Amino acid sequence: MDITLNHTIIPAYDNVKSAKFYERIFGFEFLKVWLDFAVVRVNSTLTFDFRTKEKFSKMHYAFKVTDEQFDEIFARIKEDKVLYGSGPYKLDDAKINHNYDGRGVYFRDENGHVLEILTHDYIID
């Protein structure tokens, strides 16, 4: 059996507001508030459990998507007027990249976490 990631806890300044952002931008399903977590279904095996905290380190989350999903998510990023860019150090140049013959874009959520969507895997030699 392949090992899969079941859930991860994502720190947020407001757990429900953050869960709703991911639901809106990515199309994930907001499930419910459970204990002190706002739970979002990412796919059939993974949930993001947002937990409100006052202080936390900012993280990077990268999502591999199809070309169609890229178009849909990117349209919602622009519709929400979220700053975006072509790289992790170019978060606001309003460009996408074409790395590895695909497309990618970076942006931040309201907590400062860097999010990335990409259509082709990185080639790591």
KOLMI-885999 format. One record per residue: residue number from 1; y, x, z of N, C-alpha, C in turn. Coordinates in Angstrom, 1 decimal. Atoms other than C-alpha are relative to their C-alpha. Layout:
! KOLMI-885999
PATOR   n   n.c2   n.c1   n.c3  ca.c2  ca.c1  ca.c3   c.c2   c.c1   c.c3
PATOR NUM      Y      X      Z      Y      X      Z      Y      X      Z
...
//
This chain:
! KOLMI-885999
PATOR   n   n.c2   n.c1   n.c3  ca.c2  ca.c1  ca.c3   c.c2   c.c1   c.c3
PATOR   1   -1.2    0.8    0.0    0.0    0.0    0.0    1.2    0.9    0.0
PATOR   2   -1.3   -0.7    0.0    3.5    1.2   -0.8    0.7   -0.3    1.3
PATOR   3   -0.9    0.3   -1.1    5.8    1.6    2.1    1.3   -0.5   -0.5
PATOR   4   -1.2    0.6    0.5    8.8   -0.6    1.7    1.0   -0.1    1.2
PATOR   5   -1.0    0.2   -1.1   12.0   -0.8    3.7    0.2   -1.5    0.2
PATOR   6    0.0    1.4   -0.3   12.0   -4.1    5.5    1.4   -0.5    0.3
PATOR   7   -1.3    0.4   -0.3   15.5   -4.3    6.9    0.8    1.3    0.5
PATOR   8   -0.8   -1.0   -0.5   18.4   -2.1    7.9    1.2   -0.6    0.7
PATOR   9   -1.2    0.6   -0.7   21.3   -2.7   10.3    1.2    0.7   -0.5
PATOR  10   -1.2   -0.5    0.5   24.7   -2.3    8.9    1.1   -0.3    0.9
PATOR  11   -1.1    0.3   -0.9   27.6   -1.9   11.3    1.2   -0.6   -0.8
PATOR  12   -1.1    0.7    0.7   30.6   -4.1   10.5    1.0   -0.4    1.1
PATOR  13   -1.0    0.5   -1.0   33.9   -5.1   12.1   -0.1   -1.5    0.3
PATOR  14    0.2    1.4   -0.1   33.0   -8.7   11.5   -1.3   -0.3   -0.7
PATOR  15    1.3    0.1    0.6   29.3   -9.4   10.9   -0.1   -1.1   -1.0
PATOR  16    0.1    1.1    1.0   29.6  -12.8    9.2    0.9    0.2   -1.2
PATOR  17   -0.9   -0.2    1.1   32.6  -11.9    7.1   -0.6    1.0   -0.9
PATOR  18    0.7   -1.0    0.8   30.7   -8.8    5.9   -1.2   -0.6   -0.8
PATOR  19    1.1    0.6    0.7   27.6  -10.8    5.1    0.4   -0.9   -1.1
PATOR  20   -0.5    0.9    1.1   29.6  -13.3    3.1    0.5    0.8   -1.1
PATOR  21   -0.4   -0.9    1.0   31.2  -10.4    1.2   -1.1    0.4   -0.9
PATOR  22    1.2   -0.4    0.8   27.8   -9.1    0.1   -0.6   -1.1   -0.7
PATOR  23    0.5    1.2    0.7   26.7  -12.6   -0.7    0.8   -0.3   -1.2
PATOR  24   -0.9    0.4    1.1   29.7  -13.2   -2.9    0.0    1.1   -1.1
PATOR  25    0.0   -1.1    1.1   29.8   -9.8   -4.7   -1.3    0.3   -0.6
PATOR  26    1.3   -0.3    0.6   26.1   -9.1   -5.1   -0.8   -1.2   -0.3
PATOR  27    0.8    1.2    0.2   24.8  -12.6   -5.1   -1.2   -0.1    0.9
PATOR  28    1.1    0.0   -1.0   22.5  -11.9   -2.1    0.1   -1.3    0.7
PATOR  29    0.0    1.2   -0.8   21.5  -14.8    0.1    0.3    0.2    1.4
PATOR  30   -0.3   -0.1   -1.5   23.1  -15.2    3.5   -0.9   -1.0    0.6
PATOR  31    1.0    0.8   -0.6   20.3  -16.5    5.6    0.5   -0.7    1.3
PATOR  32   -0.4    0.7   -1.3   21.7  -17.1    9.1    0.5    1.1    0.9
PATOR  33   -0.3   -0.9   -1.1   23.2  -15.6   12.2   -1.2   -0.1    0.9
PATOR  34    1.1   -0.1   -0.8   20.3  -14.4   14.3    0.3    1.0    1.1
PATOR  35   -0.5   -0.9   -1.1   21.0  -13.0   17.8    1.4    0.5   -0.3
PATOR  36   -1.4   -0.4    0.3   24.0  -10.8   17.1    0.1    0.6   -1.4
PATOR  37    0.1   -0.5    1.4   23.1  -10.1   13.4    0.3   -1.2   -0.9
PATOR  38   -0.1    0.9    1.1   24.3  -11.9   10.3   -0.9    0.6   -1.1
PATOR  39    1.1   -0.5    0.9   21.3  -11.6    8.0    0.1   -0.4   -1.4
PATOR  40   -0.1    0.2    1.5   21.4  -11.3    4.2   -1.2    0.5   -0.6
PATOR  41    1.2   -0.4    0.7   18.4  -11.3    2.0    0.5    0.8   -1.3
PATOR  42   -0.4   -0.9    1.2   18.8   -8.4   -0.6   -1.1   -0.3   -1.1
PATOR  43    1.1    0.3    1.0   15.4   -8.9   -2.3   -1.2   -0.5    0.8
PATOR  44    1.1    0.6   -0.6   11.9  -10.1   -1.5   -0.6    0.8    1.2
PATOR  45    0.5   -0.8   -1.1   11.2   -7.2    1.0    1.1    0.5    0.9
PATOR  46   -1.0   -0.7   -0.7   14.6   -6.2    2.3    1.1   -1.0    0.5
PATOR  47   -1.2    0.6   -0.5   17.3   -7.7    4.5    1.0    1.0    0.6
PATOR  48   -1.1   -0.8   -0.7   20.7   -6.3    5.6    0.4   -0.9    1.2
PATOR  49   -0.4    0.7   -1.2   21.4   -7.2    9.2    1.3    0.6    0.5
PATOR  50   -1.3   -0.5   -0.3   25.1   -6.9    9.8    0.2   -0.2    1.5
PATOR  51   -0.3    0.1   -1.4   26.1   -6.2   13.4    1.4    0.4    0.3
PATOR  52   -1.4   -0.3   -0.3   29.6   -6.3   14.7    0.1    1.1    1.0
PATOR  53   -0.3   -1.2   -0.8   30.8   -3.0   16.2    1.5    0.3   -0.1
PATOR  54   -1.4   -0.4    0.1   34.2   -1.6   17.0    0.1    1.4   -0.7
PATOR  55   -0.1   -1.3    0.6   33.5    2.0   15.9   -1.4    0.3   -0.6
PATOR  56    1.3   -0.4    0.6   30.9    3.4   13.5    0.3    0.9   -1.2
PATOR  57   -0.2   -0.8    1.2   30.4    5.9   10.7   -0.1   -0.8   -1.2
PATOR  58    0.1    0.7    1.3   30.9    4.8    7.2   -1.2    0.6   -0.8
PATOR  59    1.2   -0.3    0.7   27.8    4.8    5.0    0.2   -0.2   -1.5
PATOR  60    0.1    0.1    1.5   26.9    4.9    1.3   -1.3   -0.8   -0.3
PATOR  61    1.2    0.8    0.4   24.6    2.2   -0.2    0.1   -0.1   -1.5
PATOR  62    0.1    0.0    1.4   23.5    2.5   -3.8   -1.0   -1.0   -0.4
PATOR  63    0.9    1.1    0.5   21.9   -0.4   -5.7   -0.2    0.2   -1.5
PATOR  64    0.4    0.0    1.5   20.0   -0.1   -9.0   -0.1   -1.4   -0.5
PATOR  65   -0.1    1.4    0.5   20.7   -3.1  -11.1   -0.3    0.0   -1.5
PATOR  66    0.1    0.1    1.4   20.0   -4.3  -14.6    1.3    0.0   -0.6
PATOR  67   -1.3    0.1    0.7   22.7   -4.3  -17.3    0.6   -1.4    0.3
PATOR  68   -0.6    1.4   -0.3   23.1   -8.1  -16.8    0.5   -0.1    1.4
PATOR  69   -0.5    0.0   -1.4   23.4   -7.7  -13.0    1.2    0.8    0.1
PATOR  70   -1.2   -0.8    0.0   25.9   -4.9  -13.5    1.2   -0.8   -0.5
PATOR  71   -1.1    0.7    0.6   28.1   -7.1  -15.7    0.4   -1.1    1.0
PATOR  72   -0.3    1.1   -0.9   27.9  -10.0  -13.2    0.7    0.5    1.3
PATOR  73   -0.6   -0.5   -1.2   28.6   -7.9  -10.1    1.4    0.6   -0.3
PATOR  74   -1.2   -0.6    0.3   31.3   -5.9  -11.8    1.1   -1.1   -0.3
PATOR  75   -0.9    1.1    0.2   33.0   -9.2  -12.9    0.5   -0.5    1.4
PATOR  76   -0.4    0.6   -1.4   33.0  -10.4   -9.2    0.9    1.1    0.7
PATOR  77   -0.8   -1.0   -0.6   34.4   -7.0   -8.1    1.5   -0.1   -0.5
PATOR  78   -1.3    0.1    0.6   37.3   -7.4  -10.5    0.7   -1.3    0.4
PATOR  79   -0.5    1.3   -0.4   37.7  -11.1   -9.7    0.6    0.0    1.4
PATOR  80   -0.4   -0.1   -1.4   38.0  -10.3   -6.0    1.1    1.1    0.2
PATOR  81   -1.0   -1.0   -0.1   40.5   -7.5   -6.8   -0.4    1.2    0.9
PATOR  82    0.5   -1.1   -0.8   38.3   -4.9   -5.1    0.3    1.3   -0.8
PATOR  83   -0.2   -1.3    0.6   39.4   -1.3   -5.9   -1.3    0.6   -0.4
PATOR  84    1.3   -0.6    0.5   36.7    0.5   -7.9    0.3    1.3   -0.7
PATOR  85   -0.1   -1.3    0.8   36.1    3.9   -9.5   -1.3    0.5   -0.5
PATOR  86    1.1   -0.6    0.7   33.8    6.1  -11.4   -0.8    1.0    0.8
PATOR  87    0.8   -0.9   -0.8   32.6    8.3   -8.6    0.3   -0.1    1.5
PATOR  88   -0.2    0.1   -1.4   32.3    8.7   -4.8    1.3    0.6    0.5
PATOR  89   -1.3   -0.6   -0.3   35.5   10.8   -4.8    1.1   -0.6   -0.9
PATOR  90   -0.9    0.6    0.9   37.2    8.6   -7.4   -0.2   -1.5    0.2
PATOR  91    0.3    1.4   -0.3   37.0    5.2   -5.7    1.0   -1.0   -0.5
PATOR  92   -1.1    0.9    0.5   40.2    3.8   -7.2    0.6    0.4   -1.3
PATOR  93   -0.5   -0.3    1.3   40.5    5.2  -10.7   -0.2   -1.1   -1.0
PATOR  94    0.2    1.2    0.9   39.6    1.8  -12.2   -0.8    0.3   -1.2
PATOR  95    0.9   -0.3    1.1   36.9    3.3  -14.4   -1.5   -0.1    0.5
PATOR  96    1.4   -0.1   -0.3   33.1    3.2  -14.6   -0.5    1.3   -0.5
PATOR  97    0.6   -1.2    0.6   30.8    6.1  -15.3   -1.1   -0.4   -0.9
PATOR  98    1.1    0.2    0.9   28.1    6.5  -17.9   -1.0    1.1    0.2
PATOR  99    0.9   -1.0   -0.3   25.9    8.9  -16.1   -1.5   -0.4   -0.3
PATOR 100    1.4    0.2    0.3   22.3    9.3  -17.2   -0.2   -1.1   -1.0
PATOR 101    0.1    1.1    1.0   22.9    7.0  -20.2    0.0   -1.4    0.5
PATOR 102   -0.2    1.4   -0.6   23.7    4.1  -17.9    1.4   -0.2    0.3
PATOR 103   -1.3    0.4   -0.5   26.6    2.6  -16.2    0.0    0.0    1.6
PATOR 104   -0.1    0.0   -1.4   27.8    3.0  -12.6    1.4   -0.2    0.4
PATOR 105   -1.3    0.2   -0.6   30.7    2.1  -10.4   -0.1    0.0    1.5
PATOR 106    0.0   -0.1   -1.5   31.7    2.7   -6.8    1.2   -0.8    0.5
PATOR 107   -1.1    0.8   -0.7   33.8    0.6   -4.4   -0.3   -0.1    1.5
PATOR 108    0.1    0.1   -1.5   34.3    0.0   -0.7   -0.1   -1.5    0.4
PATOR 109   -0.1    1.3   -0.6   33.5   -3.0    1.4    1.1    0.0    1.0
PATOR 110   -1.1    0.1   -0.9   36.0   -4.2    4.0   -0.2    0.9    1.3
PATOR 111    0.3   -0.9   -1.2   34.3   -1.9    6.6    0.2    1.5   -0.4
PATOR 112   -0.2   -1.4    0.4   34.9    1.3    4.5   -1.3    0.6   -0.5
PATOR 113    1.3   -0.5    0.5   31.2    1.6    3.5    0.2    0.2   -1.5
PATOR 114   -0.1   -0.3    1.4   31.0    3.1    0.0   -1.3   -0.7   -0.7
PATOR 115    1.1    0.6    0.7   28.9    0.9   -2.4    0.0    0.5   -1.4
PATOR 116    0.2   -0.5    1.4   27.5    1.9   -5.7   -1.0   -0.9   -0.7
PATOR 117    1.0    0.6    0.9   25.8    0.0   -8.5   -0.2    0.9   -1.2
PATOR 118    0.4   -0.9    1.1   24.0    1.9  -11.2   -1.1   -0.6   -0.8
PATOR 119    1.0    0.6    0.9   21.9    0.9  -14.2   -1.2    1.0   -0.3
PATOR 120    1.0   -1.0    0.3   19.9    4.2  -14.6   -0.2    0.9    1.2
PATOR 121    0.2   -1.0   -1.2   18.3    6.4  -11.9    0.6    1.3   -0.3
PATOR 122   -0.4   -1.4    0.1   19.7    9.8  -11.3   -1.2    0.8   -0.4
PATOR 123    1.0   -0.9    0.3   17.7   12.6  -12.8    0.1    1.2    0.9
PATOR 124    0.0   -1.0   -1.0   16.8   14.9  -10.0   -1.1    1.0   -0.3
PATOR 125    1.0   -1.0    0.4   15.1   18.1  -11.1   -0.5    0.8    1.2
//
